[in-house]
């Protein structure tokens, strides 16, 4: 029997690696981003998340680590910024709790793409970044989030089920523990405190130095636990007797990061406004500016030194 020899073409190592990890990425994509085109395979073997005008404009969280359906948090591409929102059952509009302005603001954004790029030709460090461009412009700008000092080609950005924004990076140089969190937006060691997360303290809690330190009750502040919650309110149709409030001095709502609220108006007017709004669970009043903020969700209240910033939480008779 004569046997002819034939050369076998072996795929590059990077392609073999991609085949091995592709099922994992696919699961992450399906659980995190409903529009499948938001994640796409790009050259250099990386997964790029791209938000584009006229295309996918948001990345949606999952409900939990075991429930892959759409959650309440989303990262949204807007005219001149990317923003994080919380969807509330008590509000027709999503609640803004973070944004990052990109560009000059003169022209709208054409796209924002998450990218991993070596810092130099030697590739000693990688920039994990947003690449973005404006409409009618050929130039591409960058917003760097993190700088791992190793090959971070296999990185992905995810909106977590708690509303945080994280970047995960895979290293093919280790046998175990290959996945690492290389960036966290709301982090006790970063510029954005964990107290700015809407549900850092669950449905209700006072947060200070990234920790949940107290539970507001009609009788005052008590030790915080996961059972801390706002008072139960009757259905909207039978909520005529909800005229009572209890107050917490020296706190701010997570919405206060980007808005003081409406006004100026008197405290009685602010209270009356919340009374008439079934979706209002409480209001936040600033005595020095007479500004009034309605709160369709309570969640995390940040402790501040200014005692003229006061929260009023609805209480049923």
C-alpha positions as CSV (number, residue, x, y, z in Angstrom):
1,X,0.0,0.0,0.0
2,X,1.3,3.3,-1.0
3,X,0.6,6.2,1.3
4,X,1.0,9.8,0.1
5,X,2.1,12.4,2.6
6,X,0.1,15.6,2.8
7,X,0.8,18.8,4.7
8,X,-1.8,19.8,7.3
9,X,-2.5,23.5,7.9
10,X,-2.7,24.3,11.6
11,X,-4.8,27.3,12.5
12,X,-3.0,30.1,14.4
13,X,-3.1,29.8,18.2
14,X,-5.2,32.9,18.5
15,X,-7.9,31.3,16.3
16,X,-7.9,28.1,18.3
17,X,-8.2,30.1,21.5
18,X,-11.2,32.0,20.1
19,X,-13.0,28.7,19.3
20,X,-12.4,27.5,22.9
21,X,-13.8,30.7,24.5
22,X,-16.5,31.6,22.0
23,X,-19.3,29.6,23.7
24,X,-18.5,31.4,27.0
25,X,-18.7,34.8,25.3
26,X,-21.9,33.8,23.5
27,X,-23.5,33.1,26.8
28,X,-22.4,36.4,28.2
29,X,-23.7,38.2,25.2
30,X,-27.1,36.6,25.3
31,X,-27.5,37.3,29.0
32,X,-26.3,40.9,28.9
33,X,-27.2,42.4,25.6
34,X,-30.5,41.6,23.9
35,X,-29.6,43.1,20.5
36,X,-27.1,40.4,19.3
37,X,-25.4,42.9,17.0
38,X,-24.2,45.0,20.0
39,X,-21.5,42.4,20.5
40,X,-19.6,41.6,17.4
41,X,-16.3,39.9,16.5
42,X,-13.7,42.4,15.4
43,X,-10.2,41.9,13.9
44,X,-7.4,41.2,16.3
45,X,-9.6,38.5,17.9
46,X,-11.4,40.8,20.3
47,X,-15.1,41.3,21.1
48,X,-16.1,44.9,20.5
49,X,-19.3,46.4,22.0
50,X,-20.5,49.1,19.7
51,X,-23.3,51.6,20.2
52,X,-24.2,53.5,17.1
53,X,-26.6,56.2,16.0
54,X,-29.3,54.4,14.0
55,X,-28.3,51.0,15.4
56,X,-28.1,49.4,18.8
57,X,-28.0,52.4,21.3
58,X,-28.0,50.6,24.6
59,X,-26.5,47.7,26.6
60,X,-29.0,46.2,29.1
61,X,-28.2,44.4,32.4
62,X,-29.5,41.0,33.3
63,X,-31.9,40.5,36.2
64,X,-29.3,38.5,38.2
65,X,-26.4,36.1,37.9
66,X,-28.9,33.2,37.4
67,X,-31.6,35.1,35.5
68,X,-30.5,36.2,32.0
69,X,-33.6,38.2,31.2
70,X,-33.5,41.9,30.8
71,X,-32.8,43.8,34.0
72,X,-33.6,47.4,35.0
73,X,-30.2,49.0,34.3
74,X,-28.9,50.1,30.9
75,X,-25.9,52.0,29.4
76,X,-27.3,54.3,26.7
77,X,-25.7,56.2,23.8
78,X,-27.1,59.7,23.7
79,X,-26.4,62.8,21.6
80,X,-23.1,63.8,23.3
81,X,-22.7,61.3,26.2
82,X,-23.1,57.8,27.4
83,X,-25.4,57.4,30.4
84,X,-26.5,54.8,33.0
85,X,-30.2,54.6,33.8
86,X,-32.4,52.7,36.2
87,X,-35.8,51.7,35.0
88,X,-38.5,52.2,37.7
89,X,-42.0,50.9,37.9
90,X,-43.0,54.1,39.6
91,X,-41.7,56.5,36.8
92,X,-42.5,56.7,33.1
93,X,-38.9,57.9,32.5
94,X,-35.7,56.0,33.4
95,X,-33.7,57.4,36.3
96,X,-30.3,58.9,35.4
97,X,-27.5,58.0,37.9
98,X,-24.3,58.5,35.9
99,X,-23.2,60.0,32.6
100,X,-19.9,60.7,30.8
101,X,-19.8,63.5,28.3
102,X,-17.9,62.7,25.1
103,X,-16.8,65.1,22.4
104,X,-17.3,68.9,22.1
105,X,-21.1,68.8,22.2
106,X,-21.4,70.7,18.9
107,X,-22.2,67.6,16.9
108,X,-23.9,64.4,18.0
109,X,-22.0,61.2,18.5
110,X,-21.9,58.8,15.5
111,X,-20.8,55.8,17.6
112,X,-19.1,54.6,20.7
113,X,-17.1,51.4,20.7
114,X,-15.4,49.5,23.5
115,X,-11.9,48.6,22.5
116,X,-8.7,47.0,23.8
117,X,-5.5,48.4,22.3
118,X,-1.8,48.0,23.1
119,X,-0.3,51.2,24.4
120,X,3.0,50.8,22.5
121,X,4.4,48.5,19.9
122,X,6.0,46.4,22.7
123,X,2.5,45.9,24.2
124,X,3.6,46.0,27.8
125,X,0.3,47.6,28.7
126,X,-3.1,47.8,27.1
127,X,-5.7,50.6,27.1
128,X,-9.3,49.6,27.7
129,X,-11.2,52.4,26.2
130,X,-14.2,53.9,24.4
131,X,-13.4,54.9,20.9
132,X,-15.9,57.5,19.6
133,X,-16.5,59.8,16.7
134,X,-18.9,62.6,16.0
135,X,-21.2,62.9,13.0
136,X,-19.5,64.7,10.0
137,X,-16.0,64.0,11.5
138,X,-13.4,61.5,10.4
139,X,-11.3,61.7,13.6
140,X,-11.6,59.2,16.4
141,X,-11.2,60.1,20.0
142,X,-10.6,57.9,23.1
143,X,-11.8,57.7,26.6
144,X,-9.5,55.4,28.6
145,X,-11.1,53.4,31.4
146,X,-8.3,51.1,32.5
147,X,-4.6,50.2,31.7
148,X,-3.8,46.6,32.5
149,X,-0.1,45.8,32.3
150,X,-0.5,42.6,30.3
151,X,-2.2,41.5,27.2
152,X,-5.9,42.6,27.6
153,X,-7.0,41.7,24.0
154,X,-9.8,39.4,25.4
155,X,-11.8,42.0,27.3
156,X,-15.5,42.8,27.5
157,X,-17.6,45.5,29.2
158,X,-20.7,44.6,31.1
159,X,-23.5,46.4,32.9
160,X,-23.9,44.4,36.1
161,X,-27.2,43.3,37.6
162,X,-26.6,45.8,40.4
163,X,-26.1,48.7,38.0
164,X,-22.3,48.9,38.2
165,X,-20.2,49.0,35.0
166,X,-17.3,46.6,34.9
167,X,-14.6,45.4,32.4
168,X,-13.6,41.7,32.5
169,X,-10.3,40.6,31.0
170,X,-9.1,37.1,30.2
171,X,-5.5,36.1,30.4
172,X,-4.3,33.0,28.4
173,X,-1.1,32.9,30.4
174,X,-2.5,31.3,33.6
175,X,-4.1,27.9,34.3
176,X,-6.8,29.1,36.6
177,X,-8.3,32.4,37.7
178,X,-7.9,33.6,34.1
179,X,-10.8,36.1,34.3
180,X,-10.1,39.3,36.2
181,X,-12.1,42.5,36.8
182,X,-9.9,45.2,35.3
183,X,-12.2,48.2,35.8
184,X,-15.1,49.0,38.1
185,X,-16.9,52.3,37.7
186,X,-18.5,52.5,41.2
187,X,-15.6,51.4,43.4
188,X,-14.3,52.4,46.9
189,X,-10.9,52.9,45.4
190,X,-12.1,54.9,42.4
191,X,-13.5,58.3,41.7
192,X,-17.2,57.2,41.9
193,X,-18.2,56.0,45.4
194,X,-20.3,52.8,45.8
195,X,-22.8,55.0,47.6
196,X,-23.8,56.4,44.2
197,X,-25.1,53.0,43.2
198,X,-29.0,53.2,43.3
199,X,-29.3,49.9,45.2
200,X,-26.0,49.7,47.0
201,X,-28.1,49.5,50.2
202,X,-31.0,47.6,48.8
203,X,-34.4,49.2,48.7
204,X,-33.4,51.7,51.5
205,X,-30.3,52.6,53.5
206,X,-27.9,55.3,54.4
207,X,-24.5,55.0,52.9
208,X,-21.2,56.5,54.1
209,X,-17.7,55.7,53.0
210,X,-19.0,53.0,50.6
211,X,-20.7,51.2,53.5
212,X,-24.4,50.9,54.4
213,X,-24.4,52.3,57.9
214,X,-28.0,53.0,58.9
215,X,-31.6,52.1,58.2
216,X,-34.1,55.1,58.3
217,X,-37.3,54.3,60.2
218,X,-40.1,56.5,61.6
219,X,-38.5,56.1,65.0
220,X,-35.1,57.2,63.8
221,X,-31.9,55.6,62.4
222,X,-31.2,52.0,63.3
223,X,-28.5,49.5,62.3
224,X,-28.7,48.7,58.6
225,X,-29.5,45.1,57.4
226,X,-30.7,43.6,54.1
227,X,-34.2,43.7,55.6
228,X,-34.2,47.5,55.6
229,X,-37.1,48.7,53.4
230,X,-39.4,51.7,53.0
231,X,-42.8,51.6,54.8
232,X,-45.4,49.6,52.9
233,X,-47.9,51.8,51.2
234,X,-51.5,51.0,50.1
235,X,-52.5,50.8,46.4
236,X,-52.7,54.1,44.6
237,X,-56.5,54.2,44.5
238,X,-56.7,53.9,48.3
239,X,-53.7,56.1,49.1
240,X,-55.7,59.2,50.1
241,X,-54.7,58.7,53.7
242,X,-51.0,58.8,52.9
243,X,-50.3,62.3,54.3
244,X,-47.5,61.5,56.8
245,X,-43.8,61.6,56.2
246,X,-40.8,61.0,58.4
247,X,-37.5,62.8,57.7
248,X,-33.8,62.0,57.6
249,X,-31.4,65.0,58.0
250,X,-28.2,65.3,56.1
251,X,-28.7,62.8,53.2
252,X,-28.9,63.0,49.4
253,X,-30.6,60.8,46.8
254,X,-28.6,59.1,44.1
255,X,-30.5,61.4,41.6
256,X,-29.0,64.4,43.4
257,X,-25.7,63.7,41.7
258,X,-27.0,65.3,38.5
259,X,-30.0,67.4,39.5
260,X,-31.2,69.4,42.5
261,X,-34.8,69.0,41.5
262,X,-37.5,71.5,40.7
263,X,-38.1,74.9,42.1
264,X,-37.4,77.0,44.0
265,X,-40.6,76.2,45.9
266,X,-41.7,76.1,49.5
267,X,-41.5,72.9,51.6
268,X,-45.3,72.6,51.7
269,X,-45.5,72.9,47.9
270,X,-42.9,70.1,47.6
271,X,-44.8,67.9,50.0
272,X,-48.1,68.5,48.2
273,X,-46.5,67.7,44.9
274,X,-45.4,64.3,46.2
275,X,-48.8,63.7,47.8
276,X,-50.4,64.0,44.4
277,X,-47.9,61.7,42.6
278,X,-48.7,58.1,43.3
279,X,-45.2,57.1,42.1
280,X,-43.5,59.3,44.6
281,X,-42.2,57.4,47.5
282,X,-40.6,60.4,49.1
283,X,-39.0,63.7,48.3
284,X,-35.7,65.4,49.0
285,X,-35.6,69.1,49.9
286,X,-32.6,71.5,50.0
287,X,-33.4,74.4,52.3
288,X,-30.7,76.7,51.0
289,X,-31.9,76.6,47.4
290,X,-35.6,75.5,48.1
291,X,-35.2,72.8,45.4
292,X,-37.5,69.8,45.5
293,X,-36.6,66.4,44.1
294,X,-39.3,63.7,43.7
295,X,-38.1,60.1,44.4
296,X,-39.9,57.2,42.5
297,X,-37.3,55.0,44.1
298,X,-35.5,55.4,47.4
299,X,-32.6,53.0,47.5
300,X,-29.3,54.3,48.6
301,X,-29.2,57.6,50.5
302,X,-25.7,59.2,50.8
303,X,-24.8,60.7,54.1
304,X,-23.6,64.4,53.7
305,X,-22.4,67.0,56.2
306,X,-25.0,69.6,55.1
307,X,-27.9,69.3,57.4
308,X,-30.1,71.5,55.2
309,X,-30.4,68.5,52.8
310,X,-33.4,66.6,54.1
311,X,-35.2,63.5,52.9
312,X,-38.9,63.0,53.6
313,X,-40.2,59.4,53.2
314,X,-43.9,58.6,52.7
315,X,-45.6,56.9,55.6
316,X,-49.2,55.5,55.6
317,X,-51.4,56.4,58.5
